[in-house]
Amino acid sequence: QSHRYKEAHPKAADILLCIEVADSSLDYDRGIKTSLYEEASIPEYWTVNLIDKQVEIVKELKKGVYTFKEIKFAEDSLSWDAFGWEIPLSLIFK
């Protein structure tokens, strides 16, 4: 439905992936935001860490806590299985 969000914002159940881009907010995104997304049951959360040029991935919620954590570096590729795409992080971190 193309008009689905004209009347209201998406709810947590509508969100498959949340991506935050962080430099000065990095500690907040790693702490508070991660906890909020866990509480909302967002299946996957990425923090694009501009300081260290890496993407921090958390997913696989078990009892309200992300159990899988991974870091992808600038020389890596980042993929998202839900949609089958892949992007070299060198395109983001130049």
Secondary structure, 3 states (H helix, E strand, C coil): CCCCCCCCCCCHHHCCCEEEEECCCHHHHHHHHHHHHHHCCCCEEEEEECCCCEEEEEEEEECCEEEEEEEEECCCEEEECCCCEEEEHHHCCC
